[in-house]
Amino acid sequence: MSYGPDMSEVYDRAAGLADRILKGARPADLPFEQPTRFRLVINKKALETLGLTIPPAMLMGIVPLDVEIGEAALLALSR
């Protein structure tokens, strides 16, 4: 299980900052930006092996993204 920033958002922000620098902005004048979207990734196979379930309240309003990597099935919950 992991919880961290949504890396696609981080890359988008980095591209925007690089664009502003290439257009002449001074890096020292650019604001420090923190991520606003986070992602919780749970290994479904490990979850099932341990006999655990995700509480329904945790799943409310969250979009599940199923990803298969080798034998591990990951459930990414993004808000």
Number of C-alpha atoms within 10 A of each C-alpha: 12 9 12 11 15 16 13 10 14 16 11 11 15 13 12 12 18 13 12 14 15 11 9 8 13 10 12 8 8 11 8 7 10 9 12 10 14 15 15 16 19 17 16 19 14 14 14 10 8 9 8 10 9 10 8 7 8 9 11 8 10 12 12 15 11 13 13 10 8 6 7 12 15 20 19 21 19 16 13
